[in-house]
């Protein structure tokens, strides 16, 4: 191996990797509503929030609810 060629290290990146991070502050009441939805649907906080974004986007752009 040439001295200028380096070995690749680590895990290969996915094509559809989630590289963007979002944080938000919420009141206790909003957090309780989110926690209720997580328990009711047996989903993580991330899954509930992503579903909410998809539903809102589809309503805005297509007028349809599709998860």
C-alpha positions in Angstrom: 0.0 0.0 0.0 1.3 3.4 -0.9 2.1 5.9 1.8 -0.6 8.3 0.4 -3.5 5.8 0.4 -5.2 5.5 3.8 -7.4 2.6 4.8 -11.1 3.3 5.2 -12.2 3.1 8.8 -15.5 2.7 10.5 -18.9 1.8 9.3 -19.9 2.8 5.8 -22.5 5.5 5.6 -26.1 4.7 4.7 -27.6 6.4 1.6 -30.6 7.6 3.6 -28.9 8.4 6.8 -30.6 10.7 9.3 -27.9 13.4 9.9 -30.2 16.2 11.0 -30.9 16.8 14.7 -33.8 18.8 16.1 -34.5 19.8 19.7 -37.5 21.6 21.1 -38.6 22.9 24.5 -42.1 22.1 25.6 -44.3 22.7 28.6 -45.2 19.9 31.1 -48.6 19.7 29.5 -47.2 19.3 26.0 -44.8 16.7 27.3 -47.6 14.7 29.0 -49.6 14.8 25.7 -46.6 13.5 23.8 -45.9 10.8 26.4 -49.6 9.7 26.2 -49.4 9.3 22.5 -46.2 7.2 22.9 -47.8 4.9 25.4 -51.1 4.7 23.5 -49.5 3.8 20.1 -46.5 1.9 21.6 -44.0 4.1 19.8 -40.9 6.0 20.7 -41.0 9.8 21.0 -39.0 10.0 17.7 -41.6 7.8 15.9 -44.5 9.8 17.2 -42.9 13.1 16.1 -41.9 11.9 12.7 -45.4 10.5 12.1 -46.8 13.9 13.1 -44.6 15.7 10.7 -45.6 13.3 7.9 -49.3 13.7 8.6 -49.0 17.5 8.7 -47.0 17.6 5.5 -49.4 15.4 3.7 -52.4 17.5 4.8 -50.7 20.7 3.7 -49.6 19.4 0.3 -52.1 16.8 -0.7 -55.1 17.1 1.7 -54.7 13.5 2.7 -53.7 11.7 5.9 -51.1 9.0 5.0 -48.7 7.7 7.6 
